[in-house]
């Protein structure tokens, strides 16, 4: 039996997590490529995220009912099959409707993987550090992929090529995830199958969904914002790649900064920087502001998200709320871009609205009274 704190288990959790969030990490490129491929209008671009994260939310909502009594290895196998079948359909179709259906299959698989990753992380020693390692990998791996694309293909990324490369990366993570612990209730020594359901705290999950909706909305449309402002394609892809890199570095800095500053102080400082940066992005169309935003915003959010996830996961004494965090994130990721697209089509100040959502959700989680067993205090 694989020990949940072993290096093999850590590798499995990290690589599964990369597969589970790959679509979100590459969302600006996917939405842009899909918009070009299928001729989507601004108000329709958000549908790409909605068709993915809507089913993602529905499936991840079921996690409390199976996470403690189903073999994680069986879930892993089913998830990878669903993801690869979804990608196969998305690659082979010429219509947006079947592309969306492929996204549904991909979402089902990812939504099965992510609750396992979240719950395993919450059960590991030093979960805050595992959160940080996962968040770094979730961003740096797609960043490397996007940099390779930019260097080899230039400013235009073909949707089919992108999906094929994603399938190859997902296959690699499937092989590296073979060391996943069994994870069922018997293996973990958890006889109470209803413990997860009974201890879920909804308020932190709502705050997290509002916060993530604001960030997901902006992230999904970063490529379209650049196109709308007539920036060069190479410039847009370069700075989206930079954004993924800085997003991956953020969690590492979060752990380092904990040695000198309290978690809420770090989070609020990052939040202030984000709001200022989004204000500049909204009011000034210059290219250097766009570049600055893609360097600063993902970095600050990478720092902030470590504390938000840990606080949400520690909302109950058993940490069972962690199993429902993927549902909360998926709701935000589905609703945020959809609203952003419609409001953008109406010429609303969408970037400032996104900033308000990010701030509202983050402040609730950062400033609430934290439980004594907070994950960020775990050793």
Order of alpha helices (4+ residues) and beta strands (2+ residues): alpha-alpha-alpha-alpha-alpha-alpha-alpha-alpha-alpha-alpha-alpha-alpha-alpha-alpha-alpha-alpha
